[in-house]
Amino acid sequence: MRKLRPDLTPWRSSRDFRLLWGSGSISSFGNLITYVAVPLQIKQLTGSYLAVGAIGLVELVPLIVFGLWGGALADALDRRKLVLGTEAGLGLITGLLLLNALLPHPLLWPIYLATALVAALDGLQRPALDTLVPRVVEHDQLTAAFALVSIYRNVNMVAGPALAGVLVASAGPAPAFAVDLATYACSLVLLARMRQVPPPTGAERPSLAGIAAGVRYACSRPELLGTYLVDIAAMFFAFPNTIFPFLADRLHAHWALGLLYGATAVGSLLVSATAGWAGQVHRHGRMVVLAALGWGAAMAGAGLFDNIWLVLLCLAVAGGADMVSGLGRSTMWNQSIPDELRGRLAGVELLSYSVGPQLGQLRAGSTAHLVGVRGSVWLGGLACVLSVAGLAAALPKLLAYDARTDPHAVAVRAAREGQQRLAA
């Protein structure tokens, strides 16, 4: 039972992690409220499916471009200052959304502009935010730290959209944006109390050549490349969220649409809240592959069953498998990537994290048009299983990775211990 309880060691041992965790838990709650409020507002203004769907296109390019550049900045600047500055910018944009919503006749183009700017700032912030954790917790506490971060993310994925739906339905989008703006204010106070996190010694100036060096490093390590490819394959083939409204219709369960969206988050939350065992895992490549296979198999089950409760159970299992895969990926990256490259590699990871789901929604919709909603879901799950199995066979170093003996992980651990001795 002790191994099932979340490991709270990072909370107890690191003041900066507590501040970072508190900031993230508050800010992500507000972000998810706005994430739901924006498409609901566009729907109210236009009544157009295309206008709502255009949000994904508006977000994708800024996220890709600025995600790569954000990775380079994270390796060259104080990561805390970078997160603090982008957090302030995100709060300002939310304020603009609030002002637009308060107009007698809100305009459409500022919403799209704000969405693109949010995607750009998120791309700049995410690599620095993700790479802050290894700088403020001990090397052997990384898995526990990421599990704790996952707890608030999954709680907010259920609570944020639920509150947003109530606020927008009862009073319009303005109160939702106001709540998000208040969360940014609280987040900034906590981030400002953290100590500085200067760049590694000898850090390079951000440049296109530096970004290319990060991409080359990722491609030079098959086990890292495998984690990116497995994640892209899992999301491309088995991410059917965009057709959930049609699936609810097909199952004659209109009342369950919110449950369909929240089921994977519930499964992820259950895993992250009982992830004490994950710190004992050393073969993270196998962890990623097996979990991705579980994700695909569970999604296939969600498409095959016609009972809504069995479908929800399959989605929850899929969410739990995705959480296991995420823990494995995050631990492998941060235990084996040199600190001077960690930001740029986080930018590369951001691409796999963002492009996969976007393309996956397109895949799900087009396949549903050809073979029906349930066929799209179960065929996608099956394709995920087959593609992940193929990638595992083609990249044996991914399955062979062992944090105890991998030379990259050993070198990073030795470098961290050397820095601690010098600091002492």
C-alpha positions in Angstrom: 0.0 0.0 0.0 2.9 2.4 0.6 4.0 1.9 -3.0 0.5 2.9 -4.2 0.5 6.2 -2.3 1.9 9.2 -4.1 5.5 10.0 -3.1 5.4 13.4 -1.4 9.2 13.7 -1.0 9.6 16.5 -3.6 7.1 18.6 -1.7 8.8 18.1 1.6 12.4 18.6 0.4 12.1 21.5 -2.1 10.5 24.9 -1.3 10.8 25.9 -5.0 8.9 22.8 -6.1 6.1 23.6 -3.7 5.9 27.1 -5.2 6.1 25.8 -8.7 3.5 23.2 -8.0 1.1 25.7 -6.4 1.5 28.1 -9.3 0.9 25.4 -11.9 -2.2 24.0 -10.1 -3.8 27.4 -9.9 -2.9 28.6 -13.4 -3.8 25.4 -15.2 -7.3 25.5 -13.6 -7.9 28.9 -15.1 -6.4 27.9 -18.4 -8.8 25.0 -18.8 -11.7 27.3 -18.1 -10.7 29.6 -20.9 -9.9 26.5 -23.1 -13.6 25.6 -23.0 -15.0 29.2 -22.8 -13.4 30.3 -26.1 -15.0 27.7 -28.4 -18.3 28.2 -26.6 -18.1 31.9 -27.2 -17.3 31.4 -30.9 -20.2 29.0 -31.1 -22.5 31.6 -29.6 -21.3 34.3 -32.0 -21.3 32.3 -35.2 -23.2 29.0 -34.8 -20.6 27.6 -37.2 -18.8 24.3 -36.8 -16.1 25.6 -39.1 -15.5 28.7 -37.1 -15.1 26.7 -33.9 -12.8 24.1 -35.7 -10.6 26.9 -37.0 -9.2 27.4 -33.5 -7.0 24.3 -34.0 -5.5 25.8 -37.2 -5.0 29.2 -35.5 -3.1 27.5 -32.6 -1.0 25.0 -34.5 1.6 27.1 -36.4 2.4 29.5 -33.5 2.8 26.6 -31.1 5.2 24.8 -33.4 7.3 27.8 -34.3 7.5 29.3 -30.8 7.8 25.9 -29.1 11.1 25.3 -30.9 12.3 28.8 -30.1 11.1 28.5 -26.5 13.2 25.4 -26.1 16.3 27.4 -27.2 15.5 30.2 -24.8 15.0 27.8 -22.0 18.6 26.6 -22.4 20.0 30.2 -22.6 18.0 32.2 -20.1 16.9 32.1 -16.4 14.0 29.6 -16.7 12.1 31.1 -13.8 12.2 34.6 -15.4 11.1 33.2 -18.7 8.1 31.4 -17.1 7.3 34.5 -15.1 7.4 36.8 -18.1 5.3 34.6 -20.3 2.8 34.0 -17.5 2.3 37.8 -17.2 1.8 37.9 -21.0 -0.8 35.2 -20.9 -2.6 37.0 -18.1 -2.7 40.2 -20.2 -4.2 38.3 -23.2 -6.9 36.9 -20.9 -7.6 40.4 -19.8 -8.2 41.4 -23.4 -10.5 38.4 -23.9 -12.4 39.7 -20.8 -12.7 43.2 -22.2 -14.0 41.9 -25.6 -16.5 39.7 -23.8 -17.8 42.7 -21.9 -18.6 44.6 -25.1 -22.3 45.0 -26.1 -21.4 43.1 -29.3 -18.2 41.1 -28.9 -15.9 40.9 -31.9 -14.8 37.6 -33.5 -11.3 38.6 -34.8 -9.9 39.5 -31.3 -10.7 36.0 -30.1 -8.7 34.4 -32.9 -5.9 36.8 -32.4 -5.8 36.1 -28.7 -5.9 32.4 -29.4 -2.9 32.6 -31.7 -1.0 34.8 -29.1 -1.8 32.4 -26.3 -0.4 29.5 -28.4 2.8 31.4 -29.1 3.4 32.3 -25.5 2.5 28.8 -24.4 5.1 27.5 -26.9 7.7 29.9 -25.4 6.8 28.9 -21.8 6.2 25.2 -21.9 9.8 24.1 -22.5 11.1 26.3 -19.6 8.3 25.2 -17.4 8.9 21.5 -18.0 12.6 21.8 -17.5 12.3 23.8 -14.3 11.4 20.6 -12.3 14.7 18.9 -12.8 16.5 22.0 -11.5 14.5 22.3 -8.2 14.2 18.6 -7.2 16.7 15.8 -6.6 17.6 13.5 -9.5 16.0 10.5 -7.9 12.8 12.3 -7.1 11.9 13.2 -10.7 9.3 10.5 -11.2 7.6 11.4 -8.0 7.7 15.1 -8.9 6.1 14.5 -12.3 3.4 12.3 -10.7 2.5 15.1 -8.3 2.3 17.6 -11.2 0.1 15.1 -13.1 -2.3 15.0 -10.1 -3.3 18.7 -10.4 -3.4 18.6 -14.2 -5.8 15.7 -14.2 -8.0 17.2 -11.4 -8.2 20.4 -13.4 -9.0 18.6 -16.6 -12.2 17.5 -14.9 -13.0 20.5 -12.7 -12.0 23.4 -15.1 -14.2 22.4 -18.1 -17.1 21.6 -15.7 -17.0 25.1 -14.2 -16.5 26.7 -17.5 -19.7 25.1 -18.9 -21.7 26.3 -15.9 -20.3 29.9 -16.1 -20.8 30.3 -19.8 -24.3 28.8 -19.8 -25.5 30.9 -16.9 -23.7 34.3 -17.4 -21.7 34.2 -20.7 -18.0 33.9 -21.2 -16.9 37.1 -19.3 -17.1 35.5 -15.8 -15.0 32.5 -17.1 -12.3 34.9 -18.4 -12.4 36.8 -15.1 -11.8 33.6 -13.1 -8.8 32.8 -15.4 -7.4 36.3 -14.9 -7.6 35.9 -11.1 -5.7 32.6 -11.3 -2.9 34.3 -13.3 -2.5 36.9 -10.5 -2.1 34.2 -7.9 0.3 32.2 -10.0 2.5 35.2 -10.6 2.8 35.9 -6.8 4.0 32.3 -6.3 6.4 32.3 -9.2 8.0 35.6 -8.0 8.9 33.9 -4.7 11.0 31.2 -6.4 14.7 31.5 -6.4 16.5 32.3 -9.7 17.3 29.4 -12.0 20.2 30.6 -14.1 21.2 28.9 -17.4 23.8 26.1 -17.3 27.4 27.2 -17.4 28.6 28.0 -20.9 25.0 28.1 -22.3 24.8 29.1 -26.0 22.9 32.1 -27.3 19.5 31.0 -28.8 19.8 30.5 -32.5 18.5 28.4 -35.4 21.8 26.5 -35.3 21.2 25.7 -31.6 17.7 24.4 -32.4 19.1 22.2 -35.1 21.7 20.9 -32.7 18.9 19.9 -30.3 17.0 18.1 -33.1 20.2 16.3 -34.2 20.8 15.2 -30.6 17.3 13.8 -30.4 17.7 11.9 -33.7 21.1 10.5 -32.5 19.5 8.7 -29.6 17.1 6.0 -30.8 15.5 5.5 -27.4 14.5 9.2 -27.2 13.4 9.2 -30.8 11.3 6.2 -30.0 9.4 8.0 -27.2 8.5 10.8 -29.6 7.4 8.5 -32.4 5.4 6.3 -30.0 3.5 9.3 -28.6 2.8 10.7 -32.1 1.5 7.3 -33.3 -0.7 6.8 -30.2 -2.3 10.3 -30.5 -2.6 10.2 -34.3 -4.4 6.8 -34.5 -6.3 6.8 -31.1 -7.3 10.3 -30.2 -11.1 10.4 -31.1 -12.1 13.4 -28.8 -13.4 15.4 -31.8 -16.1 12.8 -32.6 -17.3 12.3 -29.0 -20.5 14.3 -29.7 -21.3 11.8 -32.5 -20.4 8.8 -30.4 -22.8 10.0 -27.7 -25.5 10.2 -30.3 -24.6 6.7 -31.6 -24.8 5.3 -28.1 -28.1 7.1 -27.4 -26.4 8.7 -24.4 -26.6 12.5 -25.0 -26.4 13.0 -21.2 -22.9 11.3 -21.2 -21.0 13.7 -23.5 -19.3 15.4 -20.5 -18.4 12.0 -19.1 -16.9 11.0 -22.4 -14.6 14.0 -22.3 -13.7 13.6 -18.7 -13.2 9.8 -18.5 -9.6 9.7 -19.7 -8.7 12.4 -17.1 -10.3 10.4 -14.4 -8.2 7.4 -15.3 -5.0 9.5 -15.5 -5.8 11.0 -12.1 -6.2 7.5 -10.5 -2.8 6.5 -11.8 -1.0 9.7 -10.8 -2.6 9.5 -7.3 -1.3 6.0 -6.8 2.0 6.3 -8.6 4.4 5.7 -5.7 5.4 2.4 -7.5 6.7 4.3 -10.6 9.8 5.5 -8.8 10.9 1.9 -8.6 10.8 1.5 -12.4 14.1 1.7 -14.3 13.2 0.4 -17.7 11.3 3.4 -18.9 11.3 2.5 -22.5 9.3 -0.7 -21.8 7.1 1.4 -19.6 6.3 3.7 -22.5 5.7 1.0 -25.1 3.5 -1.2 -22.8 1.4 1.8 -21.8 1.0 2.9 -25.4 -0.2 -0.6 -26.3 -2.7 -0.4 -23.4 -3.9 3.0 -24.6 -4.6 1.6 -28.1 -6.2 -1.6 -26.9 -8.5 0.4 -24.5 -9.5 2.8 -27.3 -10.3 -0.2 -29.5 -12.6 -1.5 -26.8 -14.3 1.9 -26.5 -15.2 1.6 -30.2 -16.3 -2.1 -30.0 -18.7 -1.8 -27.0 -22.2 -0.3 -27.4 -22.8 0.0 -23.7 -22.0 3.6 -22.5 -20.7 2.4 -19.1 -18.3 0.0 -20.7 -17.2 2.7 -23.2 -16.5 5.0 -20.3 -14.6 2.3 -18.5 -12.4 1.7 -21.6 -11.7 5.5 -21.8 -10.7 5.6 -18.2 -8.4 2.7 -18.7 -6.9 4.5 -21.7 -6.3 7.6 -19.7 -4.5 5.6 -17.0 -2.3 4.0 -19.6 -1.5 7.4 -21.1 -0.5 8.6 -17.6 1.9 5.7 -17.2 3.4 6.4 -20.6 3.7 10.1 -19.7 5.5 9.3 -16.5 7.9 7.0 -18.4 8.7 9.6 -21.0 9.2 12.5 -18.6 11.5 10.5 -16.4 13.6 9.2 -19.3 14.0 12.6 -20.8 14.9 14.4 -17.6 17.2 11.7 -16.3 19.2 11.3 -19.5 19.2 14.6 -21.3 22.1 17.0 -20.4 20.8 20.2 -18.7 22.3 22.4 -21.4 20.1 20.7 -24.0 17.0 20.0 -21.9 15.1 23.1 -23.1 15.6 22.4 -26.8 14.6 18.8 -26.3 11.5 20.0 -24.5 10.7 22.1 -27.5 11.0 18.9 -29.7 8.8 17.1 -27.3 6.2 19.9 -27.5 5.9 19.2 -31.2 5.1 15.5 -30.7 2.7 16.5 -27.9 0.8 19.1 -29.9 1.0 17.8 -33.5 -0.2 14.3 -32.7 -3.6 15.2 -31.2 -4.3 17.8 -33.8 -3.7 15.4 -36.6 -5.5 12.7 -34.6 -8.7 14.7 -34.6 -8.5 15.1 -38.4 -7.9 11.3 -38.7 -10.8 10.5 -36.4 -13.2 12.8 -38.3 -12.2 11.6 -41.8 -12.3 7.9 -40.8 -15.7 8.3 -39.2 -17.0 9.8 -42.5 -15.9 6.6 -44.2 -16.7 3.8 -41.7 -18.9 5.4 -39.0 -18.2 6.7 -35.6 -17.6 3.5 -33.7 -15.6 2.1 -36.6 -13.3 5.1 -36.5 -12.7 4.6 -32.7 -11.9 0.9 -32.8 -9.9 0.9 -36.0 -7.9 3.8 -34.6 -7.1 1.8 -31.5 -6.1 -1.2 -33.5 -3.9 0.9 -35.7 -2.3 2.3 -32.6 -1.5 -1.1 -31.3 0.0 -2.3 -34.6 2.1 0.9 -35.1 3.5 1.0 -31.6 4.4 -2.7 -31.8 6.2 -2.0 -35.1 8.1 1.0 -33.7 9.2 -1.1 -30.7 10.5 -3.8 -33.0 12.3 -1.3 -35.2 13.9 0.6 -32.2 15.3 -2.1 -29.9 17.2 0.5 -27.9 13.9 1.9 -26.7 13.0 -1.5 -25.0 16.6 -1.9 -23.8 16.8 1.4 -22.0 17.7 1.1 -18.3 18.3 4.2 -16.2 20.7 2.3 -13.9 23.2 1.5 -16.7 22.4 3.9 -19.6 25.5 6.0 -20.2 23.5 9.2 -20.8 21.6 8.8 -17.6 24.7 7.9 -15.6 26.5 11.0 -17.0 23.6 13.3 -16.1 23.4 11.9 -12.6 27.1 12.3 -12.1 26.9 15.9 -13.4 24.1 16.7 -11.0 26.0 15.2 -8.0 29.1 17.3 -9.0 27.0 20.5 -9.0 25.6 19.6 -5.6 29.1 19.1 -4.2 30.3 22.4 -5.6 27.2 24.1 -4.1 27.9 22.6 -0.7 
